[in-house]
């Protein structure tokens, strides 16, 4: 028998093992079928531009991933980092550590009384003030553990609204980025918009069944809560006023990227970071859940990932696009949102070891 023929059975076995692995190896996701809207790309209000190329990066001394930025009463940017630190940039350019959560602080927002509210992905809803220090406030809502606290905002009446991005893929188990990829790949509606009444200590679910619940912002008139549904490329608003309580409307749909944080800004607008353009393979497989399990078994570099692209959008409460700022080269990439002062935009990022400043 020739050497070539002798090797044939071994090659067949290898092929069968690979096929068996791709078809049957356990994966953590249980994908659901859905019909992703056709990606229109960067057209119309989203036409490509280079406005974010003027943003100047400011290196961080301690860690990376300034995922959200809030401005304190003196206009100083405050942001949470991957190592658990919450850091403030002083007026003289120095950095100081406000507190350390011991987890992964994501969403930050100062309340009317100056309390800093923190959505810590690993731990839950927290708050910090000079007087009381750091407190863990909410770890479960309606009998379900908060597994991925993501973003937070505070209404005028003191109610704290925050997102639990995924009840299936815990951030402290998988890491925030990998957990987001798993939840978006599964697309099973594992996210929630939650509320905490600071005066009574009551917690409740505002809206469940969200496909990776992300950015949260209370409207300037306190009649609506906006929430980014990252996995469905849309922004929802939920009524919280006396005349619209519980009304649910999609004010933005079929976005050209994955919406992340929502930050309120002057003149009735909101800044939304599109952390990455959409993935054509992910959209193409939306209605093929079994194929998505096969893709999940591939090496990580072969699966859909966030792309280096910079995109920041300003909208009004009705979802009208007011500005679209981009940098297709992604010099400061994976933009999650922005905080606006009188003279500058402070840009946050999922992965960068810097934040960025853009003169207005």
VORO-516591 format. One record per residue (C-alpha): residue number from 1; x, y, z. Coordinates in nm, 4 decimals. Example, Ala and Ser with C-alpha at 12.3 -4.5 7.8 and 13.67 -1.06 7.14 Angstrom:
% residues 2
{k=1; xx=1.2300; yy=-0.4500; zz=0.7800}
{k=2; xx=1.3670; yy=-0.1060; zz=0.7140}
This chain:
% residues 360
{k=1; xx=0.0000; yy=0.0000; zz=0.0000}
{k=2; xx=0.1322; yy=0.3447; zz=-0.0864}
{k=3; xx=0.2154; yy=0.5971; zz=0.1848}
{k=4; xx=-0.0499; yy=0.8259; zz=0.0439}
{k=5; xx=-0.3221; yy=0.5642; zz=0.0879}
{k=6; xx=-0.1985; yy=0.4729; zz=0.4360}
{k=7; xx=-0.2497; yy=0.8311; zz=0.5530}
{k=8; xx=-0.6025; yy=0.8547; zz=0.4145}
{k=9; xx=-0.7842; yy=0.6940; zz=0.7144}
{k=10; xx=-0.6112; yy=0.9338; zz=0.9566}
{k=11; xx=-0.7153; yy=1.2312; zz=0.7466}
{k=12; xx=-1.0760; yy=1.1062; zz=0.7454}
{k=13; xx=-1.0707; yy=1.0734; zz=1.1240}
{k=14; xx=-0.9403; yy=1.4276; zz=1.1623}
{k=15; xx=-1.2121; yy=1.5611; zz=0.9323}
{k=16; xx=-1.4811; yy=1.3715; zz=1.1257}
{k=17; xx=-1.3500; yy=1.5033; zz=1.4576}
{k=18; xx=-1.3538; yy=1.8608; zz=1.3262}
{k=19; xx=-1.7075; yy=1.8217; zz=1.1913}
{k=20; xx=-1.8224; yy=1.6653; zz=1.5183}
{k=21; xx=-1.6666; yy=1.9517; zz=1.7131}
{k=22; xx=-1.8321; yy=2.2186; zz=1.4972}
{k=23; xx=-2.1710; yy=2.0482; zz=1.5230}
{k=24; xx=-2.1864; yy=1.9217; zz=1.8790}
{k=25; xx=-1.9321; yy=2.0848; zz=2.1110}
{k=26; xx=-2.1187; yy=2.2646; zz=2.3960}
{k=27; xx=-2.1374; yy=2.6431; zz=2.3728}
{k=28; xx=-2.2827; yy=2.8865; zz=2.6276}
{k=29; xx=-2.5306; yy=3.0459; zz=2.3863}
{k=30; xx=-2.8767; yy=2.9303; zz=2.2773}
{k=31; xx=-2.9362; yy=3.1559; zz=1.9756}
{k=32; xx=-3.2839; yy=3.2729; zz=1.8780}
{k=33; xx=-3.3947; yy=3.3490; zz=1.5251}
{k=34; xx=-3.4691; yy=3.7091; zz=1.4314}
{k=35; xx=-3.4675; yy=3.9212; zz=1.1181}
{k=36; xx=-3.1993; yy=4.1879; zz=1.1365}
{k=37; xx=-3.2984; yy=4.5012; zz=0.9451}
{k=38; xx=-3.0989; yy=4.5603; zz=0.6290}
{k=39; xx=-2.7944; yy=4.7716; zz=0.7073}
{k=40; xx=-2.8180; yy=5.0951; zz=0.5084}
{k=41; xx=-2.4621; yy=5.1896; zz=0.6009}
{k=42; xx=-2.3280; yy=5.5411; zz=0.6416}
{k=43; xx=-2.5842; yy=5.7344; zz=0.4400}
{k=44; xx=-2.8082; yy=6.0358; zz=0.4943}
{k=45; xx=-2.7613; yy=6.1798; zz=0.8424}
{k=46; xx=-2.4849; yy=5.9229; zz=0.8986}
{k=47; xx=-2.2759; yy=6.0126; zz=0.5932}
{k=48; xx=-1.9075; yy=5.9555; zz=0.6611}
{k=49; xx=-1.6972; yy=6.2482; zz=0.7819}
{k=50; xx=-1.3726; yy=6.3128; zz=0.9683}
{k=51; xx=-1.5000; yy=6.5349; zz=1.2496}
{k=52; xx=-1.3566; yy=6.3137; zz=1.5254}
{k=53; xx=-1.0067; yy=6.3151; zz=1.3819}
{k=54; xx=-0.9529; yy=6.6428; zz=1.5681}
{k=55; xx=-1.0131; yy=6.4731; zz=1.9042}
{k=56; xx=-0.7019; yy=6.4755; zz=2.1241}
{k=57; xx=-0.6249; yy=6.1649; zz=2.3302}
{k=58; xx=-0.5306; yy=6.2100; zz=2.6962}
{k=59; xx=-0.3370; yy=5.9099; zz=2.8280}
{k=60; xx=-0.4555; yy=5.7480; zz=3.1494}
{k=61; xx=-0.1970; yy=5.6777; zz=3.4203}
{k=62; xx=-0.3579; yy=5.3813; zz=3.5920}
{k=63; xx=-0.5583; yy=5.1522; zz=3.3647}
{k=64; xx=-0.7718; yy=5.1514; zz=3.0503}
{k=65; xx=-1.1303; yy=5.1472; zz=2.9299}
{k=66; xx=-1.2859; yy=5.4807; zz=3.0415}
{k=67; xx=-1.6263; yy=5.3379; zz=2.9470}
{k=68; xx=-1.8390; yy=5.6320; zz=3.0661}
{k=69; xx=-1.7668; yy=5.9915; zz=3.1628}
{k=70; xx=-1.9639; yy=6.2177; zz=3.3964}
{k=71; xx=-1.8876; yy=6.5799; zz=3.4787}
{k=72; xx=-1.8890; yy=6.6829; zz=3.8450}
{k=73; xx=-2.0174; yy=7.0158; zz=3.9794}
{k=74; xx=-1.6884; yy=7.1823; zz=3.8814}
{k=75; xx=-1.6965; yy=7.0441; zz=3.5275}
{k=76; xx=-1.4203; yy=6.7901; zz=3.5897}
{k=77; xx=-1.4482; yy=6.4608; zz=3.3957}
{k=78; xx=-1.4893; yy=6.1501; zz=3.6107}
{k=79; xx=-1.4637; yy=5.8010; zz=3.4617}
{k=80; xx=-1.4433; yy=5.4361; zz=3.5641}
{k=81; xx=-1.1586; yy=5.2091; zz=3.4545}
{k=82; xx=-1.1018; yy=4.8393; zz=3.3956}
{k=83; xx=-0.9069; yy=4.7982; zz=3.7211}
{k=84; xx=-1.2038; yy=4.9218; zz=3.9275}
{k=85; xx=-1.0792; yy=5.2765; zz=3.9884}
{k=86; xx=-1.3047; yy=5.5764; zz=3.9413}
{k=87; xx=-1.0742; yy=5.8595; zz=3.8393}
{k=88; xx=-1.1118; yy=6.2373; zz=3.8143}
{k=89; xx=-0.9096; yy=6.4689; zz=3.5901}
{k=90; xx=-0.8260; yy=6.7792; zz=3.7915}
{k=91; xx=-0.8185; yy=7.1307; zz=3.6494}
{k=92; xx=-0.4375; yy=7.1240; zz=3.6515}
{k=93; xx=-0.4307; yy=6.8073; zz=3.4401}
{k=94; xx=-0.3448; yy=6.5663; zz=3.7217}
{k=95; xx=-0.5483; yy=6.2521; zz=3.7891}
{k=96; xx=-0.6883; yy=6.1579; zz=4.1285}
{k=97; xx=-0.8678; yy=5.8411; zz=4.2365}
{k=98; xx=-1.2156; yy=5.9193; zz=4.3673}
{k=99; xx=-1.2853; yy=5.5655; zz=4.4858}
{k=100; xx=-1.2272; yy=5.2039; zz=4.3882}
{k=101; xx=-1.5279; yy=4.9752; zz=4.3560}
{k=102; xx=-1.3446; yy=4.6428; zz=4.3446}
{k=103; xx=-1.5446; yy=4.5552; zz=4.0329}
{k=104; xx=-1.5835; yy=4.7072; zz=3.6875}
{k=105; xx=-1.7495; yy=5.0513; zz=3.6989}
{k=106; xx=-1.9292; yy=5.1334; zz=3.3739}
{k=107; xx=-2.2131; yy=5.3893; zz=3.3806}
{k=108; xx=-2.1655; yy=5.6984; zz=3.5999}
{k=109; xx=-2.4037; yy=5.9822; zz=3.6817}
{k=110; xx=-2.4155; yy=6.2547; zz=3.9432}
{k=111; xx=-2.7515; yy=6.2995; zz=4.1126}
{k=112; xx=-2.9070; yy=6.6362; zz=4.2026}
{k=113; xx=-2.7492; yy=6.6206; zz=4.5501}
{k=114; xx=-2.4000; yy=6.5460; zz=4.4153}
{k=115; xx=-2.4105; yy=6.1727; zz=4.4860}
{k=116; xx=-2.2242; yy=5.9721; zz=4.2228}
{k=117; xx=-2.4307; yy=5.6761; zz=4.1037}
{k=118; xx=-2.2334; yy=5.3860; zz=3.9575}
{k=119; xx=-2.3453; yy=5.0937; zz=3.7438}
{k=120; xx=-2.0774; yy=4.8391; zz=3.8288}
{k=121; xx=-2.0964; yy=4.5467; zz=3.5873}
{k=122; xx=-1.9618; yy=4.2964; zz=3.8406}
{k=123; xx=-2.1343; yy=4.4155; zz=4.1567}
{k=124; xx=-2.4593; yy=4.6041; zz=4.0810}
{k=125; xx=-2.5857; yy=4.9564; zz=4.1460}
{k=126; xx=-2.3587; yy=5.1583; zz=4.3765}
{k=127; xx=-2.3334; yy=5.5140; zz=4.5050}
{k=128; xx=-2.0538; yy=5.7303; zz=4.6396}
{k=129; xx=-2.0370; yy=6.0615; zz=4.8180}
{k=130; xx=-1.7746; yy=6.2397; zz=5.0232}
{k=131; xx=-1.9939; yy=6.2085; zz=5.3325}
{k=132; xx=-2.0896; yy=5.8391; zz=5.3130}
{k=133; xx=-1.8173; yy=5.6870; zz=5.0968}
{k=134; xx=-1.8912; yy=5.3915; zz=4.8688}
{k=135; xx=-2.2086; yy=5.1836; zz=4.9117}
{k=136; xx=-2.3488; yy=4.8839; zz=4.7252}
{k=137; xx=-2.7195; yy=4.9602; zz=4.6884}
{k=138; xx=-2.8874; yy=4.7089; zz=4.4544}
{k=139; xx=-2.7766; yy=4.3550; zz=4.3697}
{k=140; xx=-3.1100; yy=4.2040; zz=4.2661}
{k=141; xx=-3.4442; yy=4.3246; zz=4.1342}
{k=142; xx=-3.7695; yy=4.1282; zz=4.1384}
{k=143; xx=-3.5877; yy=3.8259; zz=4.2740}
{k=144; xx=-3.3317; yy=3.8168; zz=3.9923}
{k=145; xx=-2.9651; yy=3.8992; zz=4.0392}
{k=146; xx=-2.8280; yy=4.2029; zz=3.8590}
{k=147; xx=-2.5562; yy=4.0303; zz=3.6559}
{k=148; xx=-2.4403; yy=4.3114; zz=3.4278}
{k=149; xx=-2.5201; yy=4.6620; zz=3.5514}
{k=150; xx=-2.4338; yy=4.8825; zz=3.2561}
{k=151; xx=-2.5546; yy=5.2443; zz=3.2519}
{k=152; xx=-2.7383; yy=5.4737; zz=3.4914}
{k=153; xx=-2.9210; yy=5.8062; zz=3.5114}
{k=154; xx=-3.1132; yy=5.9920; zz=3.7808}
{k=155; xx=-3.4529; yy=6.1592; zz=3.7433}
{k=156; xx=-3.5448; yy=6.4865; zz=3.9119}
{k=157; xx=-3.7526; yy=6.2993; zz=4.1722}
{k=158; xx=-3.4480; yy=6.0950; zz=4.2741}
{k=159; xx=-3.5467; yy=5.7733; zz=4.0961}
{k=160; xx=-3.2379; yy=5.5984; zz=3.9634}
{k=161; xx=-3.2815; yy=5.4210; zz=3.6314}
{k=162; xx=-3.0193; yy=5.1659; zz=3.5295}
{k=163; xx=-2.9743; yy=4.8822; zz=3.2841}
{k=164; xx=-2.8979; yy=4.5170; zz=3.3484}
{k=165; xx=-2.7512; yy=4.4360; zz=3.0080}
{k=166; xx=-2.7773; yy=4.0575; zz=3.0322}
{k=167; xx=-2.9304; yy=3.8256; zz=3.2900}
{k=168; xx=-2.7688; yy=3.5288; zz=3.1120}
{k=169; xx=-2.4047; yy=3.6253; zz=3.0704}
{k=170; xx=-2.2620; yy=3.7650; zz=3.3914}
{k=171; xx=-1.9981; yy=4.0312; zz=3.3417}
{k=172; xx=-1.7842; yy=3.9012; zz=3.6288}
{k=173; xx=-1.7823; yy=3.5520; zz=3.4768}
{k=174; xx=-1.7031; yy=3.6323; zz=3.1144}
{k=175; xx=-1.5734; yy=3.9903; zz=3.1298}
{k=176; xx=-1.7826; yy=4.2819; zz=3.0062}
{k=177; xx=-1.6728; yy=4.2645; zz=2.6434}
{k=178; xx=-1.6992; yy=3.8876; zz=2.5988}
{k=179; xx=-2.0335; yy=3.8796; zz=2.7805}
{k=180; xx=-2.1669; yy=4.1430; zz=2.5410}
{k=181; xx=-2.0542; yy=3.9388; zz=2.2389}
{k=182; xx=-2.2250; yy=3.6277; zz=2.3767}
{k=183; xx=-2.5507; yy=3.8070; zz=2.4533}
{k=184; xx=-2.5637; yy=3.9776; zz=2.1130}
{k=185; xx=-2.4852; yy=3.6489; zz=1.9374}
{k=186; xx=-2.7632; yy=3.4744; zz=2.1301}
{k=187; xx=-3.0210; yy=3.7562; zz=2.0834}
{k=188; xx=-3.2645; yy=3.6152; zz=2.3375}
{k=189; xx=-3.3879; yy=3.9324; zz=2.5094}
{k=190; xx=-3.1914; yy=3.8873; zz=2.8320}
{k=191; xx=-3.1691; yy=4.2578; zz=2.9254}
{k=192; xx=-3.3726; yy=4.4804; zz=3.1575}
{k=193; xx=-3.4286; yy=4.8463; zz=3.2356}
{k=194; xx=-3.4525; yy=4.8764; zz=3.6141}
{k=195; xx=-3.5397; yy=5.1467; zz=3.8647}
{k=196; xx=-3.4479; yy=5.2220; zz=4.2257}
{k=197; xx=-3.6566; yy=5.4623; zz=4.4332}
{k=198; xx=-3.3966; yy=5.6176; zz=4.6614}
{k=199; xx=-3.6556; yy=5.7579; zz=4.9015}
{k=200; xx=-3.8270; yy=5.4240; zz=4.9742}
{k=201; xx=-3.5582; yy=5.1729; zz=4.8756}
{k=202; xx=-3.8024; yy=5.0059; zz=4.6360}
{k=203; xx=-3.6667; yy=4.8469; zz=4.3179}
{k=204; xx=-3.8644; yy=4.7345; zz=4.0151}
{k=205; xx=-3.8389; yy=4.6345; zz=3.6499}
{k=206; xx=-3.9386; yy=4.9064; zz=3.4060}
{k=207; xx=-3.8972; yy=4.6947; zz=3.0923}
{k=208; xx=-3.7633; yy=4.3450; zz=3.0284}
{k=209; xx=-3.6899; yy=4.1387; zz=2.7199}
{k=210; xx=-3.4279; yy=4.3798; zz=2.5846}
{k=211; xx=-3.1505; yy=4.2639; zz=2.3526}
{k=212; xx=-2.8476; yy=4.3794; zz=2.5490}
{k=213; xx=-2.9856; yy=4.6760; zz=2.7440}
{k=214; xx=-2.7167; yy=4.9429; zz=2.7438}
{k=215; xx=-2.7222; yy=5.3254; zz=2.7613}
{k=216; xx=-2.9804; yy=5.4969; zz=2.9836}
{k=217; xx=-3.0819; yy=5.8631; zz=2.9952}
{k=218; xx=-3.3761; yy=6.0491; zz=3.1482}
{k=219; xx=-3.5234; yy=6.3137; zz=2.9191}
{k=220; xx=-3.4755; yy=6.6777; zz=3.0126}
{k=221; xx=-3.8456; yy=6.7175; zz=3.0947}
{k=222; xx=-3.8417; yy=6.3943; zz=3.3029}
{k=223; xx=-4.1217; yy=6.2397; zz=3.0977}
{k=224; xx=-3.9182; yy=5.9674; zz=2.9271}
{k=225; xx=-3.6325; yy=5.7266; zz=2.9812}
{k=226; xx=-3.4219; yy=5.6482; zz=2.6764}
{k=227; xx=-3.2513; yy=5.3093; zz=2.6613}
{k=228; xx=-3.0139; yy=5.1713; zz=2.3991}
{k=229; xx=-3.0992; yy=4.8212; zz=2.2805}
{k=230; xx=-2.7550; yy=4.7393; zz=2.1443}
{k=231; xx=-2.8346; yy=4.3988; zz=1.9959}
{k=232; xx=-3.1238; yy=4.5375; zz=1.7885}
{k=233; xx=-2.9529; yy=4.8596; zz=1.6712}
{k=234; xx=-3.2191; yy=5.0854; zz=1.8184}
{k=235; xx=-3.3103; yy=5.3392; zz=2.0863}
{k=236; xx=-3.6320; yy=5.3015; zz=2.2831}
{k=237; xx=-3.8052; yy=5.5538; zz=2.5025}
{k=238; xx=-4.0341; yy=5.4552; zz=2.7887}
{k=239; xx=-4.2870; yy=5.6927; zz=2.9368}
{k=240; xx=-4.2460; yy=5.7817; zz=3.3055}
{k=241; xx=-4.4713; yy=6.0907; zz=3.3172}
{k=242; xx=-4.8256; yy=6.1019; zz=3.4497}
{k=243; xx=-4.9711; yy=6.1135; zz=3.0989}
{k=244; xx=-4.7481; yy=5.8569; zz=2.9231}
{k=245; xx=-4.6464; yy=5.6124; zz=3.1938}
{k=246; xx=-4.5429; yy=5.2783; zz=3.0457}
{k=247; xx=-4.5680; yy=5.3866; zz=2.6817}
{k=248; xx=-4.2914; yy=5.2260; zz=2.4731}
{k=249; xx=-4.1720; yy=5.3777; zz=2.1469}
{k=250; xx=-3.8752; yy=5.3112; zz=1.9196}
{k=251; xx=-3.7367; yy=5.6577; zz=1.8411}
{k=252; xx=-3.4355; yy=5.5292; zz=1.6434}
{k=253; xx=-3.4143; yy=5.2042; zz=1.4481}
{k=254; xx=-3.1724; yy=5.0377; zz=1.2094}
{k=255; xx=-2.8713; yy=5.2330; zz=1.3305}
{k=256; xx=-2.5475; yy=5.1835; zz=1.1323}
{k=257; xx=-2.3660; yy=5.0651; zz=1.4449}
{k=258; xx=-2.4071; yy=4.9222; zz=1.7936}
{k=259; xx=-2.5413; yy=5.1956; zz=2.0278}
{k=260; xx=-2.3724; yy=5.2138; zz=2.3660}
{k=261; xx=-2.4051; yy=5.4914; zz=2.6268}
{k=262; xx=-2.6608; yy=5.7713; zz=2.6135}
{k=263; xx=-2.5549; yy=6.0952; zz=2.7848}
{k=264; xx=-2.7748; yy=6.3996; zz=2.8239}
{k=265; xx=-2.6256; yy=6.7287; zz=2.7070}
{k=266; xx=-2.7223; yy=7.0985; zz=2.6916}
{k=267; xx=-3.0058; yy=7.2307; zz=2.4748}
{k=268; xx=-3.2178; yy=6.9195; zz=2.5038}
{k=269; xx=-2.9851; yy=6.6846; zz=2.3188}
{k=270; xx=-2.8233; yy=6.3507; zz=2.3956}
{k=271; xx=-2.4926; yy=6.2005; zz=2.2843}
{k=272; xx=-2.4875; yy=5.8344; zz=2.1809}
{k=273; xx=-2.1704; yy=5.6393; zz=2.1118}
{k=274; xx=-2.1843; yy=5.3822; zz=1.8334}
{k=275; xx=-1.9129; yy=5.1568; zz=1.9669}
{k=276; xx=-1.8632; yy=4.9696; zz=1.6394}
{k=277; xx=-2.0134; yy=4.9497; zz=1.2917}
{k=278; xx=-2.2464; yy=4.6607; zz=1.2349}
{k=279; xx=-2.1223; yy=4.3150; zz=1.1406}
{k=280; xx=-2.2385; yy=4.1913; zz=0.8003}
{k=281; xx=-2.1871; yy=3.8222; zz=0.8946}
{k=282; xx=-2.3839; yy=3.8684; zz=1.2171}
{k=283; xx=-2.6739; yy=4.0280; zz=1.0309}
{k=284; xx=-2.6653; yy=3.7579; zz=0.7621}
{k=285; xx=-2.6906; yy=3.4862; zz=1.0287}
{k=286; xx=-2.9675; yy=3.6526; zz=1.2290}
{k=287; xx=-3.2320; yy=3.4058; zz=1.1105}
{k=288; xx=-3.0022; yy=3.1016; zz=1.1336}
{k=289; xx=-2.9573; yy=3.0260; zz=1.5055}
{k=290; xx=-2.7998; yy=2.6832; zz=1.4516}
{k=291; xx=-2.5330; yy=2.8301; zz=1.2263}
{k=292; xx=-2.4591; yy=3.0875; zz=1.4968}
{k=293; xx=-2.3775; yy=2.8027; zz=1.7371}
{k=294; xx=-2.1288; yy=2.6710; zz=1.4798}
{k=295; xx=-1.9721; yy=3.0168; zz=1.4477}
{k=296; xx=-1.9425; yy=3.0312; zz=1.8260}
{k=297; xx=-1.7234; yy=2.7177; zz=1.8146}
{k=298; xx=-1.4737; yy=2.8844; zz=1.5824}
{k=299; xx=-1.1585; yy=3.0475; zz=1.7224}
{k=300; xx=-1.2386; yy=3.3913; zz=1.8677}
{k=301; xx=-1.0517; yy=3.5779; zz=1.5932}
{k=302; xx=-1.2894; yy=3.4219; zz=1.3375}
{k=303; xx=-1.6046; yy=3.5349; zz=1.5191}
{k=304; xx=-1.7653; yy=3.8808; zz=1.4859}
{k=305; xx=-1.5763; yy=4.1435; zz=1.6866}
{k=306; xx=-1.5976; yy=4.5179; zz=1.7424}
{k=307; xx=-1.4236; yy=4.7133; zz=1.4661}
{k=308; xx=-1.1961; yy=5.0142; zz=1.5078}
{k=309; xx=-1.4171; yy=5.3024; zz=1.3980}
{k=310; xx=-1.5136; yy=5.6232; zz=1.5775}
{k=311; xx=-1.8747; yy=5.7395; zz=1.5716}
{k=312; xx=-2.0696; yy=5.9724; zz=1.7971}
{k=313; xx=-2.4265; yy=6.0884; zz=1.7325}
{k=314; xx=-2.6280; yy=6.3703; zz=1.8898}
{k=315; xx=-3.0075; yy=6.3354; zz=1.8911}
{k=316; xx=-3.3121; yy=6.5022; zz=2.0421}
{k=317; xx=-3.5673; yy=6.3188; zz=2.2550}
{k=318; xx=-3.7638; yy=6.2230; zz=1.9419}
{k=319; xx=-3.4630; yy=6.0518; zz=1.7851}
{k=320; xx=-3.3864; yy=6.3202; zz=1.5281}
{k=321; xx=-3.0156; yy=6.3220; zz=1.4402}
{k=322; xx=-2.8634; yy=6.6613; zz=1.5191}
{k=323; xx=-2.4969; yy=6.5771; zz=1.4592}
{k=324; xx=-2.2951; yy=6.2769; zz=1.3448}
{k=325; xx=-1.9235; yy=6.2904; zz=1.4220}
{k=326; xx=-1.6943; yy=6.0225; zz=1.2828}
{k=327; xx=-1.3409; yy=5.9085; zz=1.2221}
{k=328; xx=-1.3312; yy=5.6108; zz=0.9847}
{k=329; xx=-0.9630; yy=5.5528; zz=1.0696}
{k=330; xx=-1.0528; yy=5.4878; zz=1.4333}
{k=331; xx=-0.7622; yy=5.6799; zz=1.5854}
{k=332; xx=-0.9624; yy=5.6949; zz=1.9104}
{k=333; xx=-1.1775; yy=5.3882; zz=1.8643}
{k=334; xx=-1.4738; yy=5.2076; zz=2.0207}
{k=335; xx=-1.6355; yy=5.5353; zz=2.1308}
{k=336; xx=-1.8999; yy=5.4560; zz=2.3898}
{k=337; xx=-2.0321; yy=5.8081; zz=2.4477}
{k=338; xx=-1.9500; yy=6.1652; zz=2.5414}
{k=339; xx=-1.9967; yy=6.4238; zz=2.8146}
{k=340; xx=-2.0362; yy=6.7842; zz=2.7016}
{k=341; xx=-1.9066; yy=7.0894; zz=2.8894}
{k=342; xx=-1.9308; yy=7.4528; zz=2.7809}
{k=343; xx=-1.6261; yy=7.4225; zz=2.5572}
{k=344; xx=-1.5429; yy=7.0552; zz=2.5076}
{k=345; xx=-1.6665; yy=6.7078; zz=2.4392}
{k=346; xx=-1.5060; yy=6.4385; zz=2.6547}
{k=347; xx=-1.5131; yy=6.1043; zz=2.4722}
{k=348; xx=-1.5251; yy=5.7675; zz=2.6459}
{k=349; xx=-1.4093; yy=5.4344; zz=2.5043}
{k=350; xx=-1.4511; yy=5.0637; zz=2.5588}
{k=351; xx=-1.0869; yy=4.9654; zz=2.5212}
{k=352; xx=-0.8575; yy=5.2694; zz=2.4860}
{k=353; xx=-0.5967; yy=5.3528; zz=2.7494}
{k=354; xx=-0.6972; yy=5.7190; zz=2.7145}
{k=355; xx=-1.0000; yy=5.9412; zz=2.6977}
{k=356; xx=-1.0311; yy=6.2089; zz=2.4309}
{k=357; xx=-1.1170; yy=6.5786; zz=2.4171}
{k=358; xx=-1.2777; yy=6.7599; zz=2.1252}
{k=359; xx=-1.3056; yy=7.1374; zz=2.1203}
{k=360; xx=-1.6583; yy=7.2505; zz=2.0383}
